Amino acid sequence: MSLAELLPLSPFVVLGAVLGLDVVAFPQVMLSRPIVAATLAGALAGAPLRGLTIGVALEFFALEAMPFGSSRYPEWGSAAVVGGAVFTRASEGTAGAMTVAVLIALIAAGVGGTSMHLLRRLNAAVARRQQARIARGSGSAVTVVQLTGLTIDLIRAGAVTALVLAIAVPLYDRALAGFAFSPVASRAVVVGTAASVGLAAVWKVTQSTAGARWYLLAGLLLGFGVAWGIA
C-alpha cells in the first residue's frame, strides 16, 4: 500500500496501539477485550454494530486463552481493532466479509502474542540495566523501567496494527472479490466455529473451577435481565 492509502488507516493504528497497551501494561480496564475493541474500531469507521458483530465472534475465540502470568497467549487488543477495521470495509451482506476478517484478526492476534513475548525479553534487558540503581533504592530507576516498558508496548501494539493492516487490507479486498460461498454460508461457518470454541472454553472453566457454574448462571440471568429491560 502507498502512503496515501495508509493515512486513512492511521486512526485505527492509534486505537490499536492504545488498546494493545491495555492488554497487560496499562490501564487494564478490559477495553482490549475483542467485543469492546472491535466495536470501537467499528464506531471509528462509522459502523459500530458491524464492529460489535465481529467482536462477539472474536470474543468466543478469546475465551480459550487464559492470560495468566508469563504464559504466551494471543494479543487481542490490536487484533480486534484490525478485525473491526477490515470488516467494516465491506458492505452489509458481502460474501466472505466476516470469514476473511476473522481469519485476519486471528493471524494478527498470533503476531501480537509473539511481539509481546519479545517485549518481555526487552523489558528484562532494560530492568537489568537499572538493577544496581534499583538495589540502592532509586525511585527514578523504577520510573525509568516503568515508562520505558509502557512506551515500548505502545509502539509495539501500534506497529503490529499498522503492519497487519498494511498487508491485510489489499488482500482482504482481493479475497472478497473472488469469494465463492454465499454470505449466509460463510457467516454460518464463522458463527459455528466461534461458538464451538467459546462453549468448549466455558465448559473447561466450569468443570475445573470451584463455583464457576454458579457465577456463570448468575451472569446469564443478569444478562438476560438487562436485555429484557432494554427491550
C-alpha positions in Angstrom: 0.0 0.0 0.0 1.1 3.6 -0.7 1.5 6.2 2.0 -1.7 7.9 0.7 -3.6 4.7 1.2 -2.2 4.2 4.6 -3.1 7.6 6.0 -6.9 6.9 6.3 -5.9 3.9 8.5 -3.9 5.9 10.9 -6.8 6.4 13.4 -7.1 2.6 13.6 -3.3 2.4 14.2 -3.6 4.8 17.2 -6.6 2.9 18.6 -4.7 -0.4 18.2 -1.7 1.0 20.0 -3.8 2.2 22.9 -5.9 -1.0 23.2 -2.8 -3.2 22.8 -1.3 -1.3 25.8 -4.4 -2.1 27.8 -3.8 -5.9 27.5 -1.1 -6.0 30.1 0.7 -2.7 30.7 -1.8 0.0 31.4 -4.6 0.6 32.4 -6.0 -3.0 32.2 -9.7 -1.9 32.2 -10.8 -4.6 29.7 -11.0 -2.2 26.7 -8.8 -4.6 24.9 -11.4 -7.4 25.0 -12.4 -8.2 21.4 -16.1 -7.3 22.0 -15.1 -3.8 23.1 -12.1 -3.3 20.8 -13.8 -4.4 17.6 -16.9 -2.3 18.5 -14.7 0.8 19.0 -13.0 0.1 15.7 -16.4 -0.2 14.0 -17.5 3.0 15.6 -14.4 4.7 14.3 -15.4 3.5 10.8 -19.0 4.7 11.3 -20.4 1.2 11.7 -20.4 0.3 15.4 -22.9 -2.6 15.0 -20.7 -4.3 12.4 -17.8 -3.9 14.8 -19.9 -5.4 17.6 -20.8 -8.3 15.3 -17.2 -9.4 14.6 -16.3 -8.5 18.2 -18.7 -11.1 19.5 -17.2 -13.8 17.3 -13.7 -12.9 18.3 -14.6 -12.8 21.9 -15.6 -16.5 21.7 -12.1 -17.3 20.3 -10.5 -15.2 23.0 -12.3 -17.1 25.8 -10.0 -20.1 25.1 -6.8 -18.1 26.1 -6.2 -17.5 29.8 -3.7 -14.6 30.1 -2.1 -15.5 33.4 1.5 -14.7 34.5 4.2 -15.2 31.9 2.3 -17.6 29.7 2.2 -17.0 26.0 -1.2 -16.0 24.6 -2.7 -14.1 21.7 -2.8 -10.3 21.9 -6.5 -9.5 21.2 -6.4 -5.7 21.7 -4.8 -4.6 18.4 -6.0 -7.8 16.7 -9.7 -7.0 17.3 -9.1 -3.4 16.0 -7.7 -4.9 12.8 -10.7 -7.3 12.5 -13.2 -4.5 13.1 -11.4 -2.2 10.7 -11.2 -4.6 7.8 -14.8 -6.0 8.4 -16.3 -2.5 8.1 -14.7 -2.0 4.7 -17.2 -4.4 3.1 -20.9 -3.6 2.7 -23.5 -5.5 4.6 -24.2 -8.9 3.2 -20.9 -9.2 1.3 -20.0 -12.9 0.9 -17.0 -13.9 3.0 -16.6 -10.5 4.7 -16.8 -11.8 8.2 -15.0 -15.1 7.4 -11.9 -13.4 6.0 -11.9 -10.6 8.6 -12.0 -13.1 11.5 -9.1 -15.1 9.9 -7.1 -11.9 9.6 -7.8 -11.0 13.2 -6.7 -14.4 14.4 -3.4 -14.1 12.5 -3.0 -10.6 14.0 -3.6 -12.0 17.5 -0.8 -14.5 16.9 1.6 -11.9 15.6 0.7 -9.7 18.6 1.3 -12.5 21.0 4.7 -13.2 19.6 5.6 -9.5 19.8 4.6 -9.5 23.5 6.9 -12.3 24.2 9.8 -10.4 22.5 8.7 -7.3 24.5 9.1 -9.2 27.8 12.7 -10.0 26.9 13.4 -6.4 26.1 11.8 -5.3 29.3 14.0 -7.7 31.2 17.1 -6.2 29.5 16.0 -2.7 30.5 15.5 -3.8 34.1 18.9 -5.5 34.2 20.5 -2.2 33.2 18.8 -0.4 36.1 19.3 -3.3 38.6 22.1 -1.7 40.5 20.3 1.6 41.0 17.1 -0.2 42.0 19.1 -2.2 44.5 20.2 1.1 46.0 16.6 2.1 46.4 16.5 4.6 43.5 12.9 5.6 42.7 13.9 7.2 39.4 15.3 3.9 38.2 12.0 2.3 38.8 10.3 5.1 36.9 12.7 4.6 34.0 11.9 0.9 33.8 8.1 1.5 34.0 8.0 4.4 31.5 10.3 2.6 29.1 8.1 -0.6 29.2 4.9 1.4 28.7 6.4 3.4 25.7 7.8 0.3 24.0 4.5 -1.6 24.5 2.6 1.3 23.0 4.9 1.4 20.0 4.7 -2.4 19.7 0.9 -2.5 19.5 0.8 0.3 17.1 3.4 -1.3 14.8 1.5 -4.6 14.9 -1.7 -2.9 13.9 -0.1 -0.9 11.2 1.9 -3.8 9.7 -1.1 -6.2 9.6 -3.5 -3.5 8.2 -1.0 -2.6 5.5 -0.8 -6.3 4.4 -4.3 -7.3 5.1 -6.4 -4.5 3.6 -5.4 -5.1 -0.1 -5.5 -8.9 0.5 -9.0 -8.6 2.0 -10.4 -6.7 -0.9 -9.0 -9.2 -3.4 -10.2 -12.2 -1.3 -13.8 -10.9 -1.2 -13.7 -10.3 -5.0 -13.1 -14.0 -5.6 -15.1 -15.5 -2.7 -17.4 -18.2 -4.0 -19.6 -19.1 -1.0 -22.9 -17.3 -0.2 -23.0 -14.7 2.6 -25.2 -16.9 4.8 -23.0 -20.0 4.4 -19.7 -18.1 5.0 -21.1 -16.4 8.1 -22.5 -19.6 9.4 -19.1 -21.2 9.3 -17.7 -18.4 11.5 -20.5 -18.4 13.9 -20.4 -22.2 14.3 -16.7 -22.3 14.7 -16.6 -19.4 17.2 -19.4 -20.8 19.2 -17.8 -24.2 19.4 -14.5 -22.7 20.7 -16.2 -20.4 23.1 -18.5 -23.1 24.6 -15.6 -25.5 24.9 -13.7 -22.9 26.8 -16.7 -22.2 29.1 -17.1 -25.9 29.7 -13.4 -26.3 30.6 -13.6 -23.5 33.2 -16.8 -24.6 34.8 -15.5 -28.1 35.2 -12.2 -27.1 36.7 -13.0 -24.1 38.9 -15.0 -24.3 42.1 -18.2 -22.3 42.0 -17.8 -21.3 38.3 -21.1 -22.8 37.3 -23.0 -20.6 39.8 -21.1 -17.5 38.6 -22.0 -18.5 35.0 -25.6 -18.9 35.9 -25.8 -15.6 37.8 -24.1 -13.9 34.8 -26.6 -15.4 32.4 -29.6 -14.4 34.5 -28.2 -10.9 34.9 -27.5 -10.6 31.2 -31.0 -11.8 30.2 -32.5 -9.4 32.8 -30.7 -6.4 31.4 -31.6 -7.4 27.8 -35.2 -7.8 28.8 -35.2 -4.4 30.5 -33.7 -2.8 27.4 -36.2 -4.5 25.1 
